[in-house]
Amino acid sequence: MGKLSTHVLDTAHGSPAAAVRVALYRIGANGASELVKRTVTNLDGRTDTPLLSGEELRIGTYELQFHVAEYFEGRGAEQANPPFLDIIPIRFAVADSEGHYHVPLLVSPWSYSTYRGS
């Protein structure tokens, strides 16, 4: 059974990023986006359940949007005004609906990186 999950790590503070708002969109062939789910990361920087699992996970293009400026503001982290990073979009494709797609975000107020995790 396939699933999609995420994990947000705060590299500025060396900890999981709790209470980050995350939105998941499915991107259609015409480029239009459809909101699939909104959630918030838990104390471990993860979501309590997979973003998608089983038949919900379909082959296609998706975009995760991470609301990081408000997270860092809540932590009292120094940011530019307006913040350098506000909402981070990560667009990716699912080629195998039976696969496990894990999309971690490593983030600070000034940079971020991602990869396909396991």
C-alpha atoms as one frame of an Amber mdcrd trajectory, in Angstrom:
protein
   0.000   0.000   0.000   1.465   3.364  -1.045   1.698   6.391   1.179   2.911
   9.983   1.264   4.492  11.458   4.381   6.567  14.471   5.390   8.847  15.630
   8.197   9.971  19.201   8.920  13.288  19.799  10.665  14.338  23.237  11.927
  18.054  23.453  11.106  18.400  26.861  12.791  17.426  25.441  16.188  18.453
  21.809  15.656  15.003  20.418  16.392  11.829  19.096  14.792   9.576  21.913
  13.571   6.283  21.581  15.452   3.118  23.463  14.456   4.080  24.132  10.825
   0.998  24.491   8.633   1.192  22.226   5.573  -1.097  22.163   2.543  -1.102
  19.392  -0.068  -2.312  20.040  -3.616  -2.822  17.706  -6.576  -1.730  19.367
  -9.826  -3.871  18.541 -12.859  -2.659  18.015 -16.422  -3.770  21.586 -17.205
  -1.671  22.947 -14.318  -4.641  23.695 -12.073  -4.171  22.857  -8.408  -6.737
  21.107  -6.224  -6.443  21.280  -2.442  -6.262  17.733  -1.080  -5.429  18.258
   2.580  -4.402  20.801   5.216  -2.599  19.692   8.339  -0.117  20.811  11.009
   3.084  19.106  12.109   3.190  17.522  15.561   5.914  17.833  18.234   8.149
  15.494  16.210   7.805  17.676  13.089   5.696  15.004  11.379   2.008  14.672
  10.636   0.025  12.339  12.880  -1.085  10.258   9.887   0.227   9.920   6.325
  -0.800  12.771   4.044  -2.159  10.178   1.617  -2.337   6.396   1.776  -3.796
   3.489  -0.146  -6.165   4.466  -2.940  -5.820   8.170  -2.052  -2.268   8.131
  -3.450  -2.555   8.321  -7.217   0.033   8.666  -9.959   0.487  12.335 -10.793
   1.993  15.630  -9.716   1.594  17.071  -6.223   2.724  20.166  -4.365   3.346
  20.549  -0.657   3.278  24.091   0.740   4.989  24.697   4.072   4.113  27.925
   5.944   7.512  28.550   7.498   7.549  32.329   8.114   4.781  32.076  10.702
   6.558  29.094  12.286   9.818  31.040  12.712   7.921  34.109  13.918   6.339
  31.920  16.597   9.820  30.722  17.606  11.062  34.304  17.878  13.687  33.635
  15.202  15.345  36.593  13.526  13.859  37.141  10.065  13.926  39.860   7.437
  10.881  42.094   7.102   9.186  40.776   5.032  10.551  37.274   5.714  12.971
  35.892   3.112  11.065  32.569   3.088   7.324  32.661   3.644   5.610  29.658
   2.059   7.886  26.981   0.609   6.380  25.016  -2.301   7.784  21.588  -3.149
   6.402  20.118  -6.373   7.049  16.437  -7.020   5.640  13.519  -8.983   4.330
  10.152  -7.858   5.178   7.505 -10.462   4.152   4.432  -8.435   0.929   4.539
  -6.427   2.186   1.571  -4.380   5.419   3.341  -3.392   6.331   5.153  -0.197
   6.998   8.821  -0.874   8.560  10.666   2.045   9.259  14.373   1.459  11.308
  15.877   4.307  11.942  19.616   4.590  15.088  20.887   6.316  14.592  24.599
   6.878  15.966  27.761   8.466  14.758  31.354   8.011  17.290  31.699   5.160
  17.485  28.340   3.382  15.875  24.964   2.820  16.498  21.596   1.212  14.507
  18.479   0.490  14.976  14.991  -0.910  13.006  11.818  -1.438  13.330  10.012
   1.851  12.414   6.498   2.823
